[in-house]
Amino acid sequence: MSTAPGRSGNRRIPHRIPTALSKAPIGCFSGAGTPGNRQVLVKPEDLASQVFIASHTRVGEWERWMKKAGIEALRPLRFQRFEHNYIGLQAVIDGVGVGMGGLPTLAHDLKEKRLLAPLPVEVKGSKYVALIAPDVDKSSAFKLFLEWLEREASAVC
């Protein structure tokens, strides 16, 4: 599928072919902390006493997650919004609050116990698209890369 060319100022934007759509699952995470200073989150309602970490790069994740958890009306202690998701992730690891994140992205931090996933609610995350110019060299290496990318994307959906 290709999209019609667009205009940006006086510059034409070439046709693009999207491929490998993905919606990686997201969940709620907290920093592991130490046993003495960690607040236990047992049910979604326990989040009312927490600082919600959010980012400008992953807008709407808290709202989608809270809707699925059945706590749309819940208000956190406060929101702390960062410019990028990775800065927010570090804030969660440092114990500033709780955050949202993609399960594939955070798997290593969960395995290493830097993060906890205390609540079992998951929702579909952001859509990702690979844009390919129609005039790109379709070498065998390129085709193998696209096949791999599509397999990886479908594995997390």
Backbone as JSON Lines, residues from 0, in Angstrom:
{"i":0,"aa":"M","n":[0.86,-1.17,0.0],"ca":[0.0,0.0,0.0],"c":[0.9,1.23,0.0]}
{"i":1,"aa":"S","n":[0.64,2.17,-0.85],"ca":[1.41,3.4,-0.83],"c":[0.49,4.58,-0.62]}
{"i":2,"aa":"T","n":[1.05,5.65,-0.12],"ca":[0.26,6.85,0.1],"c":[0.58,7.84,-0.99]}
{"i":3,"aa":"A","n":[-0.34,8.75,-1.24],"ca":[-0.11,9.77,-2.25],"c":[1.0,10.7,-1.79]}
{"i":4,"aa":"P","n":[1.76,11.24,-2.75],"ca":[2.81,12.16,-2.34],"c":[2.2,13.41,-1.71]}
{"i":5,"aa":"G","n":[2.92,13.98,-0.75],"ca":[2.45,15.19,-0.1],"c":[3.4,16.33,-0.35]}
{"i":6,"aa":"R","n":[3.09,17.45,0.22],"ca":[3.96,18.62,0.06],"c":[4.34,19.13,1.43]}
{"i":7,"aa":"S","n":[5.57,19.52,1.57],"ca":[6.05,20.17,2.77],"c":[6.74,21.45,2.31]}
{"i":8,"aa":"G","n":[6.05,22.58,2.43],"ca":[6.58,23.81,1.86],"c":[6.59,23.65,0.35]}
{"i":9,"aa":"N","n":[7.72,23.87,-0.28],"ca":[7.84,23.7,-1.72],"c":[8.46,22.36,-2.09]}
{"i":10,"aa":"R","n":[8.72,21.52,-1.11],"ca":[9.4,20.25,-1.32],"c":[8.4,19.1,-1.41]}
{"i":11,"aa":"R","n":[8.51,18.27,-2.42],"ca":[7.63,17.11,-2.53],"c":[8.16,15.98,-1.64]}
{"i":12,"aa":"I","n":[7.24,15.31,-0.97],"ca":[7.58,14.15,-0.16],"c":[7.3,12.92,-1.01]}
{"i":13,"aa":"P","n":[8.28,12.02,-1.2],"ca":[8.07,10.86,-2.08],"c":[7.07,9.87,-1.48]}
{"i":14,"aa":"H","n":[6.55,9.0,-2.36],"ca":[5.67,7.92,-1.9],"c":[6.38,7.11,-0.83]}
{"i":15,"aa":"R","n":[5.62,6.61,0.13],"ca":[6.18,5.73,1.16],"c":[5.32,4.48,1.24]}
{"i":16,"aa":"I","n":[5.93,3.36,1.49],"ca":[5.22,2.1,1.62],"c":[5.35,1.64,3.06]}
{"i":17,"aa":"P","n":[4.26,1.68,3.86],"ca":[4.39,1.22,5.24],"c":[4.44,-0.31,5.31]}
{"i":18,"aa":"T","n":[5.18,-0.81,6.25],"ca":[5.25,-2.25,6.47],"c":[5.48,-2.51,7.95]}
{"i":19,"aa":"A","n":[5.26,-3.73,8.38],"ca":[5.56,-4.2,9.73],"c":[4.85,-3.4,10.81]}
{"i":20,"aa":"L","n":[3.53,-3.32,10.72],"ca":[2.76,-2.67,11.78],"c":[2.88,-3.49,13.05]}
{"i":21,"aa":"S","n":[3.01,-2.83,14.17],"ca":[3.15,-3.52,15.45],"c":[2.47,-2.72,16.54]}
{"i":22,"aa":"K","n":[1.86,-3.43,17.47],"ca":[1.31,-2.81,18.67],"c":[1.83,-3.63,19.85]}
{"i":23,"aa":"A","n":[3.0,-3.28,20.34],"ca":[3.61,-4.01,21.45],"c":[2.81,-3.77,22.72]}
{"i":24,"aa":"P","n":[2.58,-4.8,23.53],"ca":[1.82,-4.61,24.77],"c":[2.56,-3.71,25.76]}
{"i":25,"aa":"I","n":[1.78,-2.93,26.51],"ca":[2.36,-2.08,27.55],"c":[1.75,-2.45,28.89]}
{"i":26,"aa":"G","n":[2.47,-2.15,29.96],"ca":[1.99,-2.42,31.31],"c":[2.49,-1.37,32.27]}
{"i":27,"aa":"C","n":[2.04,-1.47,33.51],"ca":[2.41,-0.54,34.56],"c":[3.63,-1.09,35.3]}
{"i":28,"aa":"F","n":[4.63,-0.2,35.53],"ca":[5.86,-0.64,36.18],"c":[6.24,0.28,37.32]}
{"i":29,"aa":"S","n":[6.91,-0.29,38.3],"ca":[7.46,0.52,39.39],"c":[8.92,0.12,39.59]}
{"i":30,"aa":"G","n":[9.68,1.03,40.19],"ca":[11.07,0.71,40.5],"c":[11.13,-0.33,41.59]}
{"i":31,"aa":"A","n":[12.15,-1.15,41.56],"ca":[12.26,-2.21,42.55],"c":[12.54,-1.65,43.94]}
{"i":32,"aa":"G","n":[13.36,-0.59,44.02],"ca":[13.67,0.03,45.31],"c":[14.26,-0.97,46.28]}
{"i":33,"aa":"T","n":[14.15,-0.67,47.55],"ca":[14.58,-1.6,48.58],"c":[13.35,-2.01,49.37]}
{"i":34,"aa":"P","n":[13.34,-3.17,49.96],"ca":[12.14,-3.63,50.66],"c":[11.6,-2.64,51.68]}
{"i":35,"aa":"G","n":[12.45,-1.86,52.31],"ca":[11.99,-0.92,53.33],"c":[11.27,0.31,52.8]}
{"i":36,"aa":"N","n":[11.59,0.73,51.54],"ca":[10.97,1.95,51.03],"c":[10.02,1.71,49.86]}
{"i":37,"aa":"R","n":[9.72,0.48,49.54],"ca":[8.87,0.14,48.42],"c":[7.42,0.08,48.87]}
{"i":38,"aa":"Q","n":[6.53,0.79,48.16],"ca":[5.11,0.68,48.43],"c":[4.57,-0.49,47.64]}
{"i":39,"aa":"V","n":[3.8,-1.33,48.27],"ca":[3.25,-2.5,47.61],"c":[2.0,-2.09,46.83]}
{"i":40,"aa":"L","n":[1.98,-2.44,45.55],"ca":[0.83,-2.21,44.71],"c":[0.16,-3.55,44.44]}
{"i":41,"aa":"V","n":[-1.02,-3.73,45.03],"ca":[-1.72,-5.01,44.91],"c":[-2.85,-4.92,43.9]}
{"i":42,"aa":"K","n":[-3.55,-3.79,43.87],"ca":[-4.67,-3.6,42.97],"c":[-4.54,-2.23,42.31]}
{"i":43,"aa":"P","n":[-5.17,-2.03,41.16],"ca":[-5.03,-0.75,40.46],"c":[-5.38,0.46,41.32]}
{"i":44,"aa":"E","n":[-6.31,0.34,42.23],"ca":[-6.71,1.46,43.08],"c":[-5.56,1.95,43.97]}
{"i":45,"aa":"D","n":[-4.57,1.09,44.22],"ca":[-3.41,1.47,45.04],"c":[-2.57,2.57,44.37]}
{"i":46,"aa":"L","n":[-2.8,2.8,43.09],"ca":[-2.04,3.81,42.36],"c":[-2.4,5.24,42.77]}
{"i":47,"aa":"A","n":[-3.49,5.43,43.5],"ca":[-3.92,6.78,43.9],"c":[-2.86,7.49,44.74]}
{"i":48,"aa":"S","n":[-2.02,6.76,45.42],"ca":[-0.99,7.39,46.26],"c":[0.35,7.53,45.55]}
{"i":49,"aa":"Q","n":[0.37,7.3,44.25],"ca":[1.62,7.29,43.48],"c":[1.76,8.5,42.58]}
{"i":50,"aa":"V","n":[3.0,8.8,42.22],"ca":[3.31,9.78,41.17],"c":[3.33,9.01,39.85]}
{"i":51,"aa":"F","n":[2.56,9.48,38.88],"ca":[2.53,8.84,37.56],"c":[3.62,9.48,36.7]}
{"i":52,"aa":"I","n":[4.51,8.65,36.18],"ca":[5.55,9.1,35.27],"c":[5.02,8.93,33.85]}
{"i":53,"aa":"A","n":[5.1,9.99,33.08],"ca":[4.64,9.97,31.69],"c":[5.68,10.67,30.83]}
{"i":54,"aa":"S","n":[5.51,10.59,29.51],"ca":[6.44,11.27,28.6],"c":[5.68,11.88,27.44]}
{"i":55,"aa":"H","n":[6.32,12.84,26.81],"ca":[5.74,13.48,25.63],"c":[5.81,12.56,24.42]}
{"i":56,"aa":"T","n":[6.63,11.52,24.46],"ca":[6.79,10.62,23.32],"c":[5.82,9.45,23.34]}
{"i":57,"aa":"R","n":[5.12,9.24,24.46],"ca":[4.18,8.12,24.54],"c":[2.88,8.59,25.19]}
{"i":58,"aa":"V","n":[2.23,9.5,24.52],"ca":[1.02,10.13,25.02],"c":[-0.15,9.15,25.02]}
{"i":59,"aa":"G","n":[-0.97,9.18,26.05],"ca":[-2.2,8.4,26.11],"c":[-2.08,7.01,26.69]}
{"i":60,"aa":"E","n":[-0.88,6.56,27.01],"ca":[-0.73,5.2,27.52],"c":[-1.38,5.03,28.89]}
{"i":61,"aa":"W","n":[-1.19,6.0,29.78],"ca":[-1.82,5.89,31.1],"c":[-3.34,5.82,30.96]}
{"i":62,"aa":"E","n":[-3.9,6.66,30.13],"ca":[-5.36,6.69,29.97],"c":[-5.9,5.36,29.45]}
{"i":63,"aa":"R","n":[-5.23,4.79,28.42],"ca":[-5.68,3.48,27.89],"c":[-5.56,2.39,28.94]}
{"i":64,"aa":"W","n":[-4.46,2.41,29.69],"ca":[-4.24,1.39,30.71],"c":[-5.28,1.52,31.82]}
{"i":65,"aa":"M","n":[-5.52,2.75,32.27],"ca":[-6.47,2.97,33.37],"c":[-7.89,2.56,32.94]}
{"i":66,"aa":"K","n":[-8.24,2.8,31.7],"ca":[-9.56,2.38,31.21],"c":[-9.71,0.87,31.28]}
{"i":67,"aa":"K","n":[-8.69,0.14,30.81],"ca":[-8.75,-1.32,30.85],"c":[-8.75,-1.83,32.29]}
{"i":68,"aa":"A","n":[-8.05,-1.13,33.19],"ca":[-8.0,-1.53,34.6],"c":[-9.27,-1.16,35.35]}
{"i":69,"aa":"G","n":[-10.15,-0.38,34.7],"ca":[-11.41,0.01,35.34],"c":[-11.26,1.14,36.36]}
{"i":70,"aa":"I","n":[-10.23,1.96,36.19],"ca":[-10.0,3.05,37.16],"c":[-9.85,4.39,36.45]}
{"i":71,"aa":"E","n":[-10.69,4.64,35.44],"ca":[-10.57,5.88,34.67],"c":[-10.67,7.13,35.55]}
{"i":72,"aa":"A","n":[-11.45,7.08,36.62],"ca":[-11.66,8.26,37.47],"c":[-10.56,8.46,38.51]}
{"i":73,"aa":"L","n":[-9.67,7.49,38.67],"ca":[-8.61,7.6,39.67],"c":[-7.67,8.76,39.34]}
{"i":74,"aa":"R","n":[-7.28,9.48,40.34],"ca":[-6.31,10.56,40.18],"c":[-5.07,10.23,41.01]}
{"i":75,"aa":"P","n":[-3.89,10.3,40.38],"ca":[-2.66,10.0,41.12],"c":[-2.3,11.16,42.05]}
{"i":76,"aa":"L","n":[-1.31,10.93,42.87],"ca":[-0.78,11.99,43.71],"c":[-0.42,13.19,42.84]}
{"i":77,"aa":"R","n":[0.26,12.93,41.71],"ca":[0.55,13.94,40.7],"c":[1.12,13.25,39.47]}
{"i":78,"aa":"F","n":[1.18,13.98,38.36],"ca":[1.84,13.53,37.14],"c":[3.2,14.19,37.04]}
{"i":79,"aa":"Q","n":[4.2,13.46,36.62],"ca":[5.52,14.0,36.32],"c":[5.79,13.62,34.87]}
{"i":80,"aa":"R","n":[5.81,14.6,33.97],"ca":[5.98,14.33,32.55],"c":[7.4,14.7,32.11]}
{"i":81,"aa":"F","n":[8.02,13.78,31.36],"ca":[9.37,13.98,30.85],"c":[9.34,14.09,29.33]}
{"i":82,"aa":"E","n":[10.4,14.65,28.77],"ca":[10.47,14.85,27.32],"c":[10.48,13.53,26.56]}
{"i":83,"aa":"H","n":[11.15,12.53,27.09],"ca":[11.27,11.26,26.37],"c":[11.0,10.1,27.3]}
{"i":84,"aa":"N","n":[10.5,9.02,26.72],"ca":[10.15,7.83,27.49],"c":[11.34,7.27,28.27]}
{"i":85,"aa":"Y","n":[12.54,7.34,27.7],"ca":[13.7,6.76,28.39],"c":[14.1,7.57,29.62]}
{"i":86,"aa":"I","n":[13.85,8.86,29.61],"ca":[14.1,9.67,30.81],"c":[13.08,9.28,31.89]}
{"i":87,"aa":"G","n":[11.83,9.09,31.47],"ca":[10.8,8.64,32.4],"c":[11.11,7.27,32.97]}
{"i":88,"aa":"L","n":[11.62,6.37,32.13],"ca":[12.0,5.04,32.59],"c":[13.05,5.13,33.69]}
{"i":89,"aa":"Q","n":[14.05,5.99,33.49],"ca":[15.08,6.15,34.51],"c":[14.48,6.7,35.8]}
{"i":90,"aa":"A","n":[13.51,7.61,35.69],"ca":[12.84,8.15,36.88],"c":[12.11,7.05,37.63]}
{"i":91,"aa":"V","n":[11.49,6.13,36.91],"ca":[10.81,4.99,37.56],"c":[11.84,4.11,38.26]}
{"i":92,"aa":"I","n":[12.93,3.79,37.58],"ca":[13.99,2.97,38.18],"c":[14.53,3.64,39.44]}
{"i":93,"aa":"D","n":[14.65,4.98,39.4],"ca":[15.17,5.74,40.55],"c":[14.15,5.92,41.67]}
{"i":94,"aa":"G","n":[12.91,5.43,41.47],"ca":[11.92,5.47,42.54],"c":[11.08,6.74,42.6]}
{"i":95,"aa":"V","n":[11.09,7.55,41.55],"ca":[10.31,8.79,41.54],"c":[8.81,8.5,41.49]}
{"i":96,"aa":"G","n":[8.43,7.43,40.8],"ca":[7.01,7.09,40.68],"c":[6.83,5.82,39.88]}
{"i":97,"aa":"V","n":[5.62,5.64,39.36],"ca":[5.3,4.46,38.54],"c":[5.08,4.92,37.11]}
{"i":98,"aa":"G","n":[5.34,4.04,36.15],"ca":[5.25,4.44,34.75],"c":[4.68,3.35,33.88]}
{"i":99,"aa":"M","n":[4.5,3.71,32.63],"ca":[4.03,2.8,31.59],"c":[5.21,2.47,30.7]}
{"i":100,"aa":"G","n":[5.21,1.29,30.16],"ca":[6.29,0.95,29.23],"c":[5.96,-0.29,28.44]}
{"i":101,"aa":"G","n":[6.62,-0.41,27.3],"ca":[6.45,-1.58,26.44],"c":[7.12,-2.8,27.04]}
{"i":102,"aa":"L","n":[6.4,-3.89,27.09],"ca":[6.95,-5.11,27.68],"c":[8.21,-5.59,26.98]}
{"i":103,"aa":"P","n":[8.27,-5.59,25.65],"ca":[9.53,-6.03,25.02],"c":[10.7,-5.12,25.38]}
{"i":104,"aa":"T","n":[10.46,-3.82,25.47],"ca":[11.53,-2.86,25.79],"c":[12.04,-3.04,27.21]}
{"i":105,"aa":"L","n":[11.14,-3.34,28.13],"ca":[11.51,-3.39,29.55],"c":[11.84,-4.79,30.06]}
{"i":106,"aa":"A","n":[11.81,-5.78,29.19],"ca":[12.03,-7.17,29.61],"c":[13.35,-7.34,30.36]}
{"i":107,"aa":"H","n":[14.4,-6.71,29.87],"ca":[15.71,-6.85,30.52],"c":[15.7,-6.25,31.93]}
{"i":108,"aa":"D","n":[15.12,-5.05,32.08],"ca":[15.04,-4.42,33.4],"c":[14.17,-5.22,34.36]}
{"i":109,"aa":"L","n":[13.14,-5.87,33.86],"ca":[12.31,-6.73,34.71],"c":[13.1,-7.97,35.13]}
{"i":110,"aa":"K","n":[13.79,-8.56,34.18],"ca":[14.58,-9.76,34.48],"c":[15.68,-9.46,35.5]}
{"i":111,"aa":"E","n":[16.31,-8.29,35.37],"ca":[17.38,-7.9,36.29],"c":[16.86,-7.3,37.6]}
{"i":112,"aa":"K","n":[15.54,-7.25,37.74],"ca":[14.86,-6.77,38.97],"c":[15.09,-5.28,39.24]}
{"i":113,"aa":"R","n":[15.38,-4.5,38.19],"ca":[15.43,-3.04,38.34],"c":[14.02,-2.47,38.33]}
{"i":114,"aa":"L","n":[13.1,-3.21,37.69],"ca":[11.7,-2.82,37.62],"c":[10.82,-3.97,38.09]}
{"i":115,"aa":"L","n":[9.65,-3.61,38.57],"ca":[8.63,-4.59,38.94],"c":[7.39,-4.32,38.1]}
{"i":116,"aa":"A","n":[6.65,-5.35,37.78],"ca":[5.36,-5.22,37.1],"c":[4.3,-5.74,38.08]}
{"i":117,"aa":"P","n":[3.9,-4.9,39.04],"ca":[3.05,-5.39,40.13],"c":[1.6,-5.65,39.76]}
{"i":118,"aa":"L","n":[1.12,-5.06,38.68],"ca":[-0.28,-5.19,38.29],"c":[-0.39,-5.9,36.95]}
{"i":119,"aa":"P","n":[-1.22,-6.93,36.84],"ca":[-1.24,-7.77,35.65],"c":[-2.0,-7.2,34.45]}
{"i":120,"aa":"V","n":[-2.44,-5.96,34.49],"ca":[-3.21,-5.38,33.39],"c":[-2.26,-4.97,32.26]}
{"i":121,"aa":"E","n":[-2.58,-5.37,31.02],"ca":[-1.8,-5.0,29.85],"c":[-2.73,-4.47,28.78]}
{"i":122,"aa":"V","n":[-2.27,-3.52,28.0],"ca":[-3.03,-3.0,26.85],"c":[-2.09,-2.95,25.65]}
{"i":123,"aa":"K","n":[-2.67,-2.83,24.48],"ca":[-1.86,-2.67,23.27],"c":[-1.22,-1.3,23.28]}
{"i":124,"aa":"G","n":[0.01,-1.23,22.89],"ca":[0.75,0.03,22.89],"c":[0.65,0.77,21.57]}
{"i":125,"aa":"S","n":[1.63,1.59,21.32],"ca":[1.67,2.43,20.13],"c":[1.86,1.6,18.88]}
{"i":126,"aa":"K","n":[1.4,2.14,17.76],"ca":[1.63,1.51,16.47],"c":[2.98,1.97,15.94]}
{"i":127,"aa":"Y","n":[3.68,1.06,15.33],"ca":[4.96,1.38,14.7],"c":[4.89,0.99,13.23]}
{"i":128,"aa":"V","n":[5.48,1.8,12.4],"ca":[5.43,1.55,10.96],"c":[6.83,1.78,10.39]}
{"i":129,"aa":"A","n":[7.25,0.9,9.51],"ca":[8.49,1.12,8.77],"c":[8.1,1.73,7.42]}
{"i":130,"aa":"L","n":[8.67,2.87,7.1],"ca":[8.38,3.53,5.82],"c":[9.51,3.27,4.85]}
{"i":131,"aa":"I","n":[9.13,2.81,3.66],"ca":[10.13,2.43,2.67],"c":[9.85,3.19,1.38]}
{"i":132,"aa":"A","n":[10.83,3.9,0.9],"ca":[10.69,4.61,-0.37],"c":[10.56,3.6,-1.49]}
{"i":133,"aa":"P","n":[9.66,3.82,-2.44],"ca":[9.47,2.83,-3.51],"c":[10.69,2.66,-4.41]}
{"i":134,"aa":"D","n":[11.58,3.65,-4.43],"ca":[12.75,3.54,-5.3],"c":[13.98,2.99,-4.58]}
{"i":135,"aa":"V","n":[13.81,2.51,-3.34],"ca":[14.95,1.95,-2.61],"c":[15.39,0.65,-3.28]}
{"i":136,"aa":"D","n":[16.69,0.38,-3.24],"ca":[17.24,-0.85,-3.81],"c":[16.69,-2.04,-3.04]}
{"i":137,"aa":"K","n":[15.97,-2.91,-3.7],"ca":[15.35,-4.08,-3.06],"c":[16.3,-5.28,-3.13]}
{"i":138,"aa":"S","n":[17.46,-5.14,-2.53],"ca":[18.46,-6.21,-2.54],"c":[17.97,-7.39,-1.7]}
{"i":139,"aa":"S","n":[18.65,-8.51,-1.83],"ca":[18.26,-9.68,-1.04],"c":[18.46,-9.4,0.45]}
{"i":140,"aa":"A","n":[19.5,-8.65,0.81],"ca":[19.72,-8.3,2.22],"c":[18.58,-7.43,2.75]}
{"i":141,"aa":"F","n":[18.11,-6.51,1.92],"ca":[16.99,-5.65,2.3],"c":[15.73,-6.49,2.5]}
{"i":142,"aa":"K","n":[15.45,-7.41,1.59],"ca":[14.26,-8.26,1.7],"c":[14.35,-9.16,2.93]}
{"i":143,"aa":"L","n":[15.52,-9.69,3.22],"ca":[15.7,-10.5,4.43],"c":[15.47,-9.66,5.69]}
{"i":144,"aa":"F","n":[15.96,-8.42,5.67],"ca":[15.73,-7.52,6.8],"c":[14.24,-7.28,7.0]}
{"i":145,"aa":"L","n":[13.5,-7.01,5.93],"ca":[12.05,-6.78,6.05],"c":[11.33,-8.01,6.58]}
{"i":146,"aa":"E","n":[11.71,-9.18,6.09],"ca":[11.1,-10.42,6.59],"c":[11.36,-10.57,8.09]}
{"i":147,"aa":"W","n":[12.6,-10.31,8.52],"ca":[12.93,-10.39,9.94],"c":[12.12,-9.38,10.73]}
{"i":148,"aa":"L","n":[12.04,-8.15,10.24],"ca":[11.3,-7.09,10.93],"c":[9.83,-7.47,11.1]}
{"i":149,"aa":"E","n":[9.22,-8.01,10.07],"ca":[7.82,-8.43,10.15],"c":[7.64,-9.58,11.15]}
{"i":150,"aa":"R","n":[8.59,-10.53,11.16],"ca":[8.51,-11.63,12.14],"c":[8.6,-11.1,13.57]}
{"i":151,"aa":"E","n":[9.57,-10.21,13.79],"ca":[9.73,-9.63,15.14],"c":[8.5,-8.85,15.57]}
{"i":152,"aa":"A","n":[7.93,-8.06,14.65],"ca":[6.74,-7.28,14.97],"c":[5.56,-8.18,15.29]}
{"i":153,"aa":"S","n":[5.39,-9.26,14.53],"ca":[4.25,-10.13,14.79],"c":[4.44,-10.95,16.07]}
{"i":154,"aa":"A","n":[5.67,-11.14,16.5],"ca":[5.94,-11.91,17.73],"c":[5.51,-11.16,18.97]}
{"i":155,"aa":"V","n":[5.46,-9.83,18.94],"ca":[5.09,-9.05,20.12],"c":[3.65,-8.58,20.08]}
{"i":156,"aa":"C","n":[2.92,-8.89,19.02],"ca":[1.52,-8.46,18.89],"c":[0.57,-9.48,19.43]}
